[in-house]
Amino acid sequence: MTSPELPAGLTADEARTHVVAMLDAIRKAEQANALSKSRYMRLGRRYGLSCAEIGEYLDMSESGVRAAIQRSEDSTIEARSA
């Protein structure tokens, strides 16, 4: 794997600012993916996929899928009751 390149001519402070911005963008993308992942796991269950099948597609254990779905359902219930 090659390392990402920074734009040419940046000072050390500019490079640091650029790297921090990229790390923040990665964090935001991962948060969005996590929300989508749990939503689609729940949809998969609703439309007949087993936790084992979902786990195969996501490279997760069956128990990991089950736990993620439960956490997602619990947080939805908490959000609705707040």
N, C-alpha and C positions, 0 to 999 in steps of 0.2 A: 504494500500500500504506500502510495506517495503522500508526502505531507502537503497540506494545503499551502498555497503560496499567498503571501500578502502583496497588496499593490506596491509597486516599486516606489522608492523615494520617501517612504514613511519614516518619521522620527520614531524613537522608542515609545514615546508617549502616545503618538498617533496609532502605532501598531498595537499597543496595549488596549486602547479604546476600541479599535477594530475587533480585536480578539474577544473582548468582553461583550461587544454587541453580537458577535456571532454565537458565543456561548449562550447568551440570553435568547437568541432566536431558536437555538436547538432546544432549550428548555421549554419554550412556548410550544414548539412543534411536538415535543414528547408529551406534554400535557394534553394537547388536542388529540393526539393519537391514542392516549390512554382512555380518554372519554369515548372516542369512537370505538375502541376495542371493546370496552365493557358494554356499550350499547349493542354492538353487533353480536356479542356473545349472548346477550339476553334475547335478541331477535332470533338467533339460531335456535335457542331452546324453545322459543315460542313456536317456531315453524318446524319443529321435530328433530333437530339435531341433538344427539346425545352430548354430554360433557366430554366424553372420550373422543367423539368425532371433532368437536370444536378444538379440543386440545391437540389433535393431530395436525389440524390446519395451522394452528398458532404455535406449534412446537412447545406446548405446555402440558403438564400432567392433568389428568382428569380432575384430581382433587384441587389443583391450582385453578382450573376453570370454575369449578363449583364454588370455591372460596371467593374468586373475583366477582362472580355473579351475585353472590350473597352480599358482598360489600357494596356493590353497585345498587342493589335493591334496598339495602339498609340506608344508604346515603340519599336515595330518592325519597324514601319514607320520611327521613329527617327533614329534608328540604321542603316537602309538602306540608309538614306539620309546623314549620317555623313561621 
